[in-house]
Amino acid sequence: MDSFQIPPGSFTVFTIGTLTICVATYDRAIVPLLEKYTRRPRGLSTKLRMGIGLALSCVAMAMSAIVENIRQRTAIDQELAEHPRTAMDMSAMWLVPQYCLFGLAEAFNAIGQIDFYYSQFPKSG
């Protein structure tokens, strides 16, 4: 398993992947269920979706802070605090949950914003 490596610049794939999966799942599976309960054509209101996205973004930032705290403690434990360019014994996979949460937040917030702005356009061209 040590031979499998993901280039650092490729971690955004987790954000985009989560965004893609969430949008497809929300549109095809969750919206039809929510329409029955909320009686809204898109399930949740646009402002509620934006709010959920912002809340998830805050949770992702809190998770980032926790992972950074763990990273700093690990660096201190491995006596690497004075050697910032030295590789430490900590998996970069610790970053995946926060990237996935950012993708989920983006799915709710950005799509909610697009729906909101589209609903505010004048009906005539």
C-alpha positions in Angstrom: 0.0 0.0 0.0 3.0 2.3 0.4 3.5 2.4 -3.4 0.1 4.0 -4.0 0.6 7.8 -4.0 -1.7 10.7 -5.0 0.1 13.8 -6.3 -0.7 16.8 -3.9 -2.2 18.8 -6.7 -4.8 16.1 -7.4 -6.5 16.2 -4.0 -9.1 18.6 -5.5 -10.5 15.6 -7.3 -12.1 14.6 -4.0 -14.0 18.0 -4.0 -15.1 17.7 -7.6 -16.0 14.1 -7.2 -18.1 14.7 -4.1 -19.7 17.7 -5.9 -20.6 15.6 -8.9 -22.0 12.7 -6.9 -24.0 15.0 -4.6 -25.6 17.1 -7.4 -26.6 13.9 -9.3 -27.9 12.2 -6.1 -29.8 15.3 -4.9 -31.4 16.0 -8.3 -32.4 12.4 -9.1 -33.1 10.8 -5.7 -33.5 13.4 -2.9 -35.6 16.0 -4.7 -38.4 13.7 -5.6 -38.6 12.6 -2.0 -38.5 16.1 -0.6 -41.1 17.3 -3.1 -43.7 15.1 -1.4 -43.0 16.5 2.1 -42.2 20.2 1.3 -44.5 20.6 -1.6 -41.8 22.7 -3.4 -40.8 21.9 -7.0 -37.1 21.7 -6.1 -37.3 20.1 -2.6 -35.6 22.6 -0.4 -35.8 26.4 -0.8 -32.8 28.0 -2.5 -32.0 30.0 0.7 -32.1 26.9 2.8 -29.7 25.1 0.4 -27.4 28.1 0.5 -27.5 28.1 4.3 -26.8 24.3 4.4 -23.8 24.9 2.1 -22.5 27.7 4.3 -22.9 25.6 7.5 -21.1 22.6 5.8 -18.3 25.0 4.8 -17.9 26.0 8.4 -17.8 22.4 9.5 -15.2 21.7 6.8 -13.1 24.6 8.1 -13.3 23.3 11.7 -12.2 19.9 10.4 -9.3 21.6 8.7 -8.3 23.2 12.0 -8.5 19.9 13.8 -6.3 18.1 11.1 -3.8 21.0 11.2 -3.6 20.7 15.0 -3.0 16.9 14.7 -0.3 17.7 12.0 1.4 20.1 14.3 1.4 17.7 17.2 2.8 15.0 15.0 5.6 17.3 13.8 6.5 18.2 17.4 6.3 14.5 18.5 8.6 13.5 15.6 10.9 16.5 16.4 10.4 18.1 13.0 9.1 21.4 14.1 12.5 23.1 13.3 12.7 21.3 10.0 9.7 22.5 8.0 10.9 20.9 4.6 11.3 17.4 6.1 8.6 14.9 5.2 6.8 13.6 8.3 5.2 10.3 9.0 1.5 11.3 8.5 -0.8 10.3 5.7 -2.1 13.1 3.4 -5.4 11.1 3.4 -6.3 13.0 6.5 -7.2 15.8 4.1 -9.8 13.8 2.2 -12.8 14.3 4.6 -12.4 18.0 4.5 -12.1 18.1 0.7 -15.3 16.0 0.5 -17.1 18.3 2.9 -16.1 21.3 0.8 -17.5 19.5 -2.3 -20.7 18.9 -0.5 -20.9 22.5 0.7 -20.2 23.7 -2.8 -23.0 21.5 -4.1 -25.5 23.0 -1.8 -24.3 26.6 -1.8 -23.4 27.2 -5.4 -26.3 25.3 -6.9 -28.6 27.1 -4.5 -27.1 30.4 -5.5 -27.6 29.7 -9.2 -31.2 28.7 -8.6 -31.8 31.9 -6.6 -30.2 34.2 -9.2 -32.1 32.4 -12.0 -35.4 33.0 -10.1 -34.6 36.7 -9.8 -34.1 37.3 -13.5 -36.9 39.2 -15.2 -39.3 36.9 -17.2 -39.1 38.9 -20.4 -35.8 39.0 -22.4 
